[in-house]
């Protein structure tokens, strides 16, 4: 298996893999790596390790060398030039009156290329702007339009929790986030509360989703009937962090019980995991291992998990099959009876009537499409009278 090293070129940026060669690299070291844009200054984020060959994108570019003090000073000088280029580009955008928001300017390590990141609601024709910037900086210019998530990652900021944005501090890739994650965690579906500064769903909804999904298998389903120390009741709310269940008693009132103190009866968690299928199971139907049933299984779970042997399964009752009614046998014809006469050949008049008056089907369809008054006029002319 090939040995690779992970290098990132910006804070909380994407990690790219390179071949370490004969270099002894450790996390946090500054290196110069050969990329598609030329020589780049980066920091080791993942120490050298072996990975399967199918996970490596060929050809694997090498890490050229460790960065020296001169390389670090040059990288800092490029950061200063990026601030100047950002201000100049903003001025050029205002001169060309373009509907775009400049986010960041980036200069490669060798200074052979400048990349400007911007955001816009629609596509922007920036060809004149590129020519103007190329004439000003005397280098290759690239403009890239990014989405709202990447805009928040590049600009940074403070989230609703009071901490710096996750995407700008440690998240190298964006994970898919859905509204189902907020529902599973019992959060408010108010868009203002579950959306980040970028206007999309909070990335932190993905952090505890797997924990809530697995922890809820030990809780009874909301709306199910359970037995408590004060009598039967109905589950109206569950709290996964506190491990409690709120029950609305049949005699009146709401009581919050710890999950371990409840006698759930048929809804109790069993060794197979989850609650009974009768009240809404969350665990798959499967047969327990071995001949012995789980010790903590409840009767409802046993009925749901343990399947009877094939020989003991009840057979479906089918209605009795009805035989078709017997067909009466044909009576033999007496020898003295006269044989039936063959049908007489049709007369010419009858054949003409059967064939539409001796006309073809095409002629018939054409005649049928004629207006009715034309046929009446024709019959009147043949009879010598006036049309009706």
C-alpha positions as a printed NumPy array, in Angstrom:
array([[  0.   ,   0.   ,   0.   ],
       [  1.302,   3.512,  -0.783],
       [  2.366,   5.875,   1.977],
       [  0.793,   9.344,   1.905],
       [  0.925,  12.498,   4.021],
       [ -1.945,  14.984,   4.45 ],
       [ -1.184,  18.669,   3.822],
       [ -3.519,  21.664,   4.163],
       [ -2.864,  25.078,   2.597],
       [ -5.229,  27.239,   4.668],
       [ -6.693,  27.306,   8.149],
       [ -9.37 ,  24.569,   8.442],
       [ -8.936,  23.923,   4.739],
       [ -9.318,  20.697,   2.855],
       [ -6.612,  18.085,   3.397],
       [ -4.744,  16.957,   0.272],
       [ -2.562,  13.86 ,   0.114],
       [  0.989,  13.83 ,  -1.227],
       [  3.869,  11.418,  -1.371],
       [  6.313,  12.103,   1.504],
       [  9.239,  10.566,  -0.33 ],
       [ 12.27 ,  10.194,   1.942],
       [ 11.259,  13.091,   4.217],
       [ 10.496,  12.504,   7.892],
       [  7.375,  14.586,   8.437],
       [  5.288,  15.244,  11.544],
       [  2.058,  17.089,  12.171],
       [  2.45 ,  20.877,  12.207],
       [  5.554,  21.017,   9.999],
       [  5.649,  23.627,   7.207],
       [  6.407,  22.114,   3.809],
       [  6.464,  23.007,   0.124],
       [  4.381,  20.673,  -2.038],
       [  3.982,  20.42 ,  -5.781],
       [  0.33 ,  21.064,  -6.775],
       [ -1.613,  21.68 ,  -9.975],
       [ -1.13 ,  25.433,  -9.416],
       [  2.614,  25.112,  -8.881],
       [  4.672,  25.159,  -5.698],
       [  2.524,  25.797,  -2.602],
       [  3.295,  26.512,   1.047],
       [  1.344,  24.272,   3.44 ],
       [  1.28 ,  22.596,   6.843],
       [  1.256,  18.868,   7.566],
       [ -2.184,  17.923,   8.943],
       [ -1.959,  14.102,   8.759],
       [  1.285,  12.285,   9.444],
       [  2.555,   9.715,   6.909],
       [  0.53 ,   6.505,   6.898],
       [ -0.415,   3.656,   4.589],
       [ -3.705,   3.808,   2.702],
       [ -5.334,   1.416,   0.196],
       [ -4.33 ,   1.983,  -3.392],
       [ -7.932,   2.62 ,  -4.515],
       [ -8.146,   5.659,  -2.202],
       [ -5.192,   7.395,  -3.85 ],
       [ -5.806,   9.732,  -6.787],
       [ -3.106,   9.141,  -9.364],
       [ -0.658,  10.602, -10.035],
       [  0.371,  11.259,  -6.431],
       [  2.351,  14.512,  -6.328],
       [  5.349,  14.754,  -3.951],
       [  6.272,  16.977,  -1.031],
       [  9.297,  18.834,  -2.398],
       [ 11.027,  19.835,   0.833],
       [ 10.638,  21.272,   4.286],
       [  9.967,  25.019,   4.4  ],
       [ 12.834,  27.263,   5.446],
       [ 12.713,  30.612,   7.244],
       [ 12.947,  32.372,   3.888],
       [  9.948,  30.405,   2.638],
       [  7.953,  31.356,   5.733],
       [  8.861,  35.034,   5.295],
       [  7.793,  34.865,   1.647],
       [  4.458,  33.321,   2.624],
       [  3.862,  36.181,   5.084],
       [  4.709,  38.715,   2.385],
       [  2.145,  37.066,   0.111],
       [ -0.503,  37.53 ,   2.837],
       [  0.262,  41.263,   2.813],
       [ -0.026,  41.393,  -0.967],
       [ -3.376,  39.604,  -0.73 ],
       [ -4.784,  42.416,   1.43 ],
       [ -3.642,  45.015,  -1.089],
       [ -5.046,  42.995,  -3.998],
       [ -8.359,  42.633,  -2.156],
       [ -8.741,  46.404,  -1.807],
       [ -7.802,  47.031,  -5.457],
       [-10.227,  44.364,  -6.683],
       [-13.077,  45.883,  -4.653],
       [-12.377,  49.22 ,  -6.293],
       [-12.402,  47.652,  -9.766],
       [-15.716,  45.881,  -9.041],
       [-17.283,  49.23 ,  -8.094],
       [-15.938,  50.836, -11.285],
       [-17.441,  48.088, -13.452],
       [-20.683,  48.183, -11.427],
       [-20.878,  44.384, -11.056],
       [-23.428,  42.695,  -8.71 ],
       [-20.864,  40.626,  -6.813],
       [-19.434,  40.511,  -3.289],
       [-15.699,  39.976,  -2.988],
       [-14.856,  37.49 ,  -0.229],
       [-11.139,  36.733,  -0.351],
       [ -8.01 ,  37.144,  -2.446],
       [ -5.355,  34.439,  -2.662],
       [ -1.862,  34.507,  -4.187],
       [  0.138,  31.365,  -4.924],
       [  3.512,  30.886,  -3.272],
       [  5.5  ,  31.715,  -6.39 ],
       [  3.225,  34.682,  -7.252],
       [  2.318,  33.328, -10.694],
       [ -1.446,  33.36 , -10.08 ],
       [ -4.063,  35.374,  -8.173],
       [ -7.426,  33.854,  -7.235],
       [-10.357,  36.031,  -6.159],
       [-13.358,  34.396,  -4.466],
       [-16.716,  36.163,  -4.68 ],
       [-20.376,  35.539,  -3.999],
       [-23.346,  36.532,  -6.149],
       [-27.026,  35.666,  -6.452],
       [-26.69 ,  34.801, -10.15 ],
       [-24.06 ,  34.434, -12.833],
       [-21.883,  37.5  , -13.438],
       [-20.115,  38.505, -16.633],
       [-16.692,  39.489, -15.263],
       [-14.602,  39.231, -18.432],
       [-13.885,  42.975, -18.509],
       [-12.93 ,  42.865, -14.816],
       [-10.443,  40.026, -15.415],
       [ -8.741,  41.995, -18.204],
       [ -8.523,  45.06 , -15.988],
       [ -7.028,  43.088, -13.06 ],
       [ -4.549,  41.286, -15.32 ],
       [ -3.305,  44.609, -16.637],
       [ -2.935,  45.939, -13.081],
       [ -1.139,  42.993, -11.419],
       [  0.684,  41.632, -14.509],
       [ -0.097,  38.006, -13.592],
       [ -2.698,  35.347, -14.246],
       [ -6.111,  36.156, -12.724],
       [ -8.87 ,  33.72 , -11.698],
       [-12.334,  34.596, -10.318],
       [-14.324,  31.849,  -8.569],
       [-17.915,  32.078,  -7.419],
       [-18.648,  30.21 ,  -4.153],
       [-21.787,  29.329,  -2.201],
       [-23.021,  30.665,   1.117],
       [-21.425,  27.864,   3.155],
       [-18.011,  28.439,   1.588],
       [-18.48 ,  32.181,   2.062],
       [-18.968,  31.691,   5.806],
       [-15.959,  29.364,   5.912],
       [-13.696,  31.89 ,   4.176],
       [-14.861,  34.955,   6.116],
       [-15.296,  33.329,   9.548],
       [-17.417,  34.721,  12.348],
       [-19.181,  33.91 ,  15.623],
       [-22.049,  31.436,  15.765],
       [-25.202,  31.532,  17.871],
       [-23.424,  29.488,  20.564],
       [-20.895,  32.308,  21.091],
       [-17.955,  30.356,  19.669],
       [-16.119,  30.769,  16.338],
       [-17.725,  29.019,  13.404],
       [-16.965,  25.301,  13.197],
       [-16.398,  25.473,   9.43 ],
       [-13.774,  28.201,   9.87 ],
       [-11.886,  26.524,  12.741],
       [-11.685,  22.743,  12.359],
       [-14.158,  21.409,   9.736],
       [-12.291,  20.536,   6.555],
       [-15.357,  19.189,   4.685],
       [-19.064,  19.934,   4.834],
       [-21.264,  17.027,   5.904],
       [-24.886,  16.772,   4.685],
       [-27.408,  18.097,   7.223],
       [-31.185,  17.496,   7.086],
       [-34.261,  18.595,   8.996],
       [-34.684,  14.99 ,  10.168],
       [-31.714,  15.494,  12.496],
       [-33.462,  18.364,  14.275],
       [-36.67 ,  16.336,  14.636],
       [-34.811,  13.34 ,  16.071],
       [-33.195,  15.543,  18.729],
       [-36.479,  17.199,  19.673],
       [-35.325,  20.685,  18.688],
       [-37.54 ,  23.569,  17.694],
       [-38.165,  23.687,  13.955],
       [-37.985,  27.482,  13.925],
       [-35.634,  28.348,  11.022],
       [-34.094,  31.19 ,  13.032],
       [-32.994,  28.769,  15.77 ],
       [-31.631,  25.906,  13.683],
       [-29.914,  27.957,  10.963],
       [-26.356,  29.26 ,  11.015],
       [-24.903,  32.583,   9.893],
       [-24.809,  31.239,   6.327],
       [-28.6  ,  30.759,   6.32 ],
       [-28.358,  26.965,   6.057],
       [-29.029,  24.329,   8.719],
       [-26.506,  24.242,  11.553],
       [-23.604,  21.878,  10.946],
       [-23.641,  20.937,  14.65 ],
       [-26.98 ,  19.147,  14.149],
       [-24.892,  16.288,  12.8  ],
       [-22.737,  15.955,  15.924],
       [-25.255,  14.251,  18.267],
       [-27.667,  12.795,  15.732],
       [-26.213,   9.262,  15.902],
       [-26.289,   9.333,  19.741],
       [-29.939,  10.387,  19.894],
       [-30.926,   7.83 ,  17.276],
       [-29.345,   4.943,  19.208],
       [-30.392,   6.19 ,  22.67 ],
       [-34.063,   6.43 ,  21.732],
       [-34.17 ,   2.673,  21.209],
       [-34.221,   2.276,  25.01 ],
       [-37.202,   4.591,  25.485],
       [-40.897,   3.815,  25.044],
       [-42.638,   5.39 ,  22.105],
       [-44.425,   8.69 ,  22.704],
       [-48.134,   7.982,  22.987],
       [-47.78 ,   4.418,  24.333],
       [-49.475,   3.25 ,  27.563],
       [-47.23 ,   2.263,  30.498],
       [-47.611,   1.368,  34.162],
       [-46.188,   3.675,  36.851],
       [-46.124,   3.67 ,  40.645],
       [-49.181,   5.942,  40.607],
       [-51.128,   3.951,  38.064],
       [-51.331,   3.657,  34.281],
       [-50.508,   6.569,  32.07 ],
       [-49.539,   7.699,  28.606],
       [-46.036,   8.781,  27.54 ],
       [-46.131,  12.395,  26.364],
       [-42.424,  13.312,  26.321],
       [-38.994,  11.724,  26.619],
       [-35.688,  13.396,  27.526],
       [-32.608,  11.62 ,  26.249],
       [-29.978,  13.785,  28.066],
       [-31.781,  13.452,  31.451],
       [-32.852,   9.818,  30.891],
       [-36.41 ,  10.663,  31.958],
       [-39.916,   9.984,  30.686],
       [-42.864,  12.331,  31.256],
       [-46.155,  10.475,  31.756],
       [-49.714,  11.826,  31.722],
       [-51.543,   9.752,  34.348],
       [-55.042,   8.487,  33.658],
       [-56.194,   9.872,  37.032],
       [-54.85 ,  13.314,  36.082],
       [-51.574,  15.174,  36.271],
       [-48.126,  14.842,  34.691],
       [-45.208,  13.078,  36.395],
       [-41.57 ,  12.824,  35.255],
       [-39.955,   9.451,  36.005],
       [-36.379,   8.236,  35.495],
       [-36.221,   5.634,  32.78 ],
       [-34.763,   2.971,  35.097],
       [-37.617,   3.26 ,  37.628],
       [-40.452,   2.659,  35.179],
       [-42.235,  -0.661,  34.911],
       [-43.005,  -0.567,  31.23 ],
       [-44.509,  -4.066,  31.032],
       [-44.884,  -5.097,  27.429],
       [-43.074,  -1.923,  26.389],
       [-39.956,  -2.646,  28.427],
       [-36.623,  -2.746,  26.603],
       [-35.515,  -6.291,  25.881],
       [-32.225,  -7.978,  25.186],
       [-32.865,  -7.639,  21.46 ],
       [-32.91 ,  -3.841,  21.843],
       [-35.709,  -1.308,  21.483],
       [-39.333,  -1.518,  22.573],
       [-42.042,  -3.986,  21.673],
       [-43.334,  -4.048,  18.138],
       [-46.857,  -3.923,  19.558],
       [-46.408,  -0.273,  20.618],
       [-44.115,   0.732,  17.796],
       [-40.834,  -1.147,  17.695],
       [-37.557,   0.45 ,  16.717],
       [-35.522,  -2.763,  16.538],
       [-35.56 ,  -5.198,  13.601],
       [-37.503,  -8.412,  13.8  ],
       [-34.962, -11.197,  14.335],
       [-34.723, -14.556,  16.068],
       [-32.657, -14.643,  19.309],
       [-29.439, -16.61 ,  19.133],
       [-29.582, -20.12 ,  20.548],
       [-32.53 , -22.056,  21.875],
       [-32.919, -19.941,  24.976],
       [-34.852, -16.681,  24.789],
       [-33.301, -13.475,  26.197],
       [-33.72 , -13.272,  29.952],
       [-34.846,  -9.631,  29.89 ],
       [-37.316, -10.123,  27.044],
       [-40.958,  -9.312,  27.667],
       [-43.885, -11.404,  26.363],
       [-44.616,  -8.915,  23.62 ],
       [-41.011,  -9.044,  22.395],
       [-40.986, -12.837,  22.513],
       [-44.06 , -12.929,  20.34 ],
       [-42.45 , -10.476,  17.95 ],
       [-39.   , -12.135,  17.814],
       [-39.522, -15.875,  18.2  ],
       [-41.101, -17.401,  15.147],
       [-42.876, -20.757,  15.486],
       [-41.432, -23.753,  13.628],
       [-42.653, -24.216,  10.107],
       [-44.596, -27.383,  11.01 ],
       [-46.524, -25.57 ,  13.778],
       [-47.472, -22.542,  11.741],
       [-51.221, -22.276,  11.217],
       [-52.323, -23.072,   7.72 ],
       [-54.438, -20.582,   5.901],
       [-57.985, -21.767,   5.367],
       [-59.086, -21.69 ,   1.767],
       [-62.652, -21.944,   0.495],
       [-63.536, -25.329,  -1.036],
       [-62.949, -25.59 ,  -4.701],
       [-66.082, -25.727,  -6.761],
       [-66.136, -28.035,  -9.745],
       [-67.606, -26.579, -12.927],
       [-71.128, -27.63 , -13.799],
       [-71.253, -30.726, -16.034],
       [-71.85 , -30.06 , -19.695],
       [-74.854, -32.092, -21.053],
       [-73.88 , -34.654, -23.64 ],
       [-75.15 , -34.158, -27.184],
       [-78.079, -36.326, -28.198],
       [-77.346, -38.696, -31.076],
       [-79.094, -37.779, -34.313],
       [-81.519, -40.412, -35.575],
       [-80.56 , -42.069, -38.806],
       [-83.934, -41.225, -40.303],
       [-83.538, -37.485, -39.63 ],
       [-82.752, -35.383, -42.635],
       [-79.311, -33.831, -42.881],
       [-79.268, -30.055, -42.505],
       [-79.306, -28.164, -45.751],
       [-76.315, -25.964, -46.573],
       [-77.013, -22.226, -46.41 ],
       [-78.175, -20.714, -49.65 ],
       [-75.835, -18.401, -51.495],
       [-76.737, -14.758, -51.004],
       [-78.465, -12.952, -53.789],
       [-76.77 , -10.046, -55.501],
       [-79.041,  -7.611, -53.727],
       [-78.304,  -9.126, -50.347],
       [-74.55 ,  -9.114, -50.988],
       [-74.708,  -5.472, -51.953],
       [-76.578,  -4.625, -48.761],
       [-74.1  ,  -6.631, -46.676],
       [-71.221,  -4.837, -48.369],
       [-72.738,  -1.389, -48.035],
       [-74.526,  -1.304, -51.356],
       [-71.623,  -2.668, -53.372],
       [-69.279,   0.148, -52.272],
       [-65.868,  -0.08 , -50.656],
       [-65.32 ,   0.733, -46.984],
       [-63.269,   3.765, -47.978],
       [-66.136,   5.101, -50.03 ],
       [-68.549,   4.39 , -47.164],
       [-66.481,   6.34 , -44.651],
       [-66.143,   9.21 , -47.106],
       [-69.873,   9.251, -47.707],
       [-70.605,   9.078, -43.974],
       [-68.679,  12.297, -43.469],
       [-70.92 ,  14.205, -45.892],
       [-73.448,  16.584, -44.36 ],
       [-76.948,  15.179, -44.031],
       [-78.606,  17.845, -46.197],
       [-76.441,  16.821, -49.174],
       [-77.745,  13.264, -48.984],
       [-81.336,  14.567, -48.804],
       [-80.776,  16.805, -51.843],
       [-79.343,  13.892, -53.793],
       [-82.322,  11.676, -53.016],
       [-84.714,  14.499, -53.974],
       [-82.964,  15.024, -57.319],
       [-83.135,  11.293, -58.133],
       [-86.869,  11.197, -57.316],
       [-87.55 ,  14.365, -59.255],
       [-88.976,  16.357, -56.327],
       [-87.834,  19.314, -54.253],
       [-85.594,  18.738, -51.24 ],
       [-87.364,  18.535, -47.883]])
